[in-house]
C-alpha cells in the first residue's frame, strides 16, 4: 500500500462527529519553535538559516532568539549540563515555545540539540533527549538556497519528534506531520552527498522520527524498520566521538523494545528483556554522576518495565528491581527541583512497596510504603486535589488494615479506620457512591477485626 493510500485510509475515511471536530482542530494547530542564535563563528548566521528554512515548513510558528549570552555550556560537559537545562527552560518559559533548538559548532560541524518543557518529566511523551545530537557539515548552513532539502526535512522531523503533545488534537497533528515527513524522506536522496562521518547521527534521528510515528501501532514491520535504523547507527559507532551519543542510541533501542513489549501479541518477554538490556547499556554511557537527568529518566522507565514484567511473570525479583530503579530515579528527581515528578515517583513507590510488603509479609516494607504515600501528599494535598488525596488515604488505610490483620496489631487497625474515615468523608462530599460503598465495607471489616482482638 502506498503512503498516500495509507493516509487516505487513516485520515480520510468517514469519521464520527467528535472525531471530525478533533481532526479539524488538529490540522489548525501550529507548534511554536524557538531557534536560539547558534554558538558559531562570528561571521556565520547558521541559526538564522535554520529559522528561515523551518518557517517554510507546515505546522510551525518559528521565532529566532538572538539575545546575547554566553553559550559555553553547549559543550555538553557534565559540569555545565545544569546551566544548559536551566537556561533553556528560562527561554522556554519566556517565549512559550514547544521546542527550543540549540546549535553549536565543533570544528567543521554544527551540532543541533532539541529541548522541550517536559523533557525530563513523567508527563513528557517524546522520545527525544536533550543529549540527542544531530551533527551536520557547517558549510551547508551558509546558504538557504543550497541547503539540502532532505536535511531540512530531517531537522523538521526532529523538531516534530521532540514535541511533547499534551492533548489528543496535538497528538493527531504530530502524527500526521510525521507521516508526511517520512514520505518526503523516503523519496529525497539529496543527503547522500554527505560524508559517512554523519551517518550514525542521521540514522539515530531517522529512527527517532519513525519510532515517534509508529510507537502506538502493533506492526512487526515497523519494529524491524526502526531497529534496522538504530542498528545501522551502532554499526558505525567507530565514527561516534563521544560516549554520550552512543548512550542515546541505546536509550532509543530501549524505547523501541519497551513500546513493542506493551503492544506486541507475540514474544513480549523477549521485548521486555531487550528493553531492559538496552536501557542498562545506555546507563553505562549516561551515568548518574555525569548525565543524571537521562540516567534518572531511564531508571524510571526501567522501573515501569520491571513492574509490567512482574505482572506477567509474577517474578518477585522483578518487583524488587522495579523498586530499586524507582529509588535511583528518586535521587535525581528531587522534591526541591522536580516536585511533580518526585510526587509521582513517591506514588509509584508506595504502590510497589505495598505489593512487596504484602507478598513478603514484611511490616518493615509496608511501613516504607506508607512513608512514600505520605511523601506524595506533600504535593497532593487535600486542598489542591481532594480526590487524589483521599485515594492515597485509602491506600494507606489498606496497608494498615493488612498489617493489623496479619500481625494482630490493634494500633494498626485503629490507624486504618482513621485513614478510611478521612477518605470516606471526601468520597461522600463528592458524591462518589461506589467509592463510598467500597470504603464502608472496608471500615466494617476493620472494625470487625478490631472487635475480635478486643475480646
C-alpha positions, 0 to 999 in steps of 0.5 A: 500500500502506498503512503498516500493510500495509507493516509487516505485510509487513516485520515480520510475515511468517514469519521464520527462527529467528535472525531471530525471536530478533533481532526479539524482542530488538529490540522489548525494547530501550529507548534511554536519553535524557538531557534536560539542564535547558534554558538558559531563563528562570528561571521556565520548566521547558521541559526538564522538559516535554520529559522528561515528554512523551518518557517517554510515548513507546515505546522510551525510558528518559528521565532529566532532568539538572538539575545546575547549570552554566553553559550559555553555550556553547549559543550555538553560537559557534565559540569555545565549540563545544569546551566544548559537545562536551566537556561533553556527552560528560562527561554522556554518559559519566556517565549512559550515555545514547544521546542527550543533548538540549540546549535553549536559548532565543533570544528567543521560541524554544527551540532543541533540539540532539541529541548522541550518543557517536559523533557525530563518529566513523567508527563513528557511523551517524546522520545527525544533527549536533550543529549540527542545530537544531530551533527551536520557539515557547517558549510551547508548552513551558509546558504538557504538556497543550497541547503539540502532539502532532505536535511531540512526535512530531517531537522523538521522531523526532529523538531516534530519528534521532540514535541511533547503533545499534551492533548489528543488534537496535538497528538493527531497533528504530530502524527500526521506531520510525521507521516508526511515527513517520512514520505518526503524522506523516503523519496529525497536522496539529496543527503547522500552527498554527505560524508559517512562521518554523519551517518550514525547521527542521521540514522539515530534521528531517522529512527527517532522520527519513525519510532515517534510515528509508529510507537502506538501501532502493533506492526512487526514491520515497523519494529524491524524498520526502526531497529534496522535504523538504530542498528545501522547507527551502532554499526558505525559507532567507530565514527561516534566521538563521544560516549554520550551519543552512543548512550542515546542510541541505546536509550532509543533501542530501549524505547523501541523494545519497551513500546513493542513489549506493551503492544506486541501479541507475540514474544513480549518477554523477549521485548521486555528483556531487550528493553531492559538490556538496552536501557542498562547499556545506555546507563553505562554511557549516561551515568548518574554522576555525569548525565543524571537527568537521562540516567534518572529518566531511564531508571524510571522507565526501567522501573515501569518495565520491571513492574509490567514484567512482574505482572506477567511473570509474577517474578518477585525479583522483578518487583524488587528491581522495579523498586530499586530503579524507582529509588535511583530515579528518586535521587535525581528527581528531587522534591526541591527541583522536580516536585511533580515528578518526585510526587509521582515517583513517591506514588509509584513507590508506595504502590510497589512497596505495598505489593512487596510488603504484602507478598513478603509479609514484611511490616518493615516494607509496608511501613516504607510504603506508607512513608512514600504515600505520605511523601506524595501528599506533600504535593497532593494535598487535600486542598489542591486535589481532594480526590487524589488525596483521599485515594492515597488515604485509602491506600494507606488505610489498606496497608494498615488494615493488612498489617493489623490483620496479619500481625494482630496489631490493634494500633494498626487497625485503629490507624486504618479506620482513621485513614478510611474515615478521612477518605470516606468523608471526601468520597461522600462530599463528592458524591462518589457512591461506589467509592463510598460503598467500597470504603464502608465495607472496608471500615466494617471489616476493620472494625470487625477485626478490631472487635475480635482482638478486643475480646 
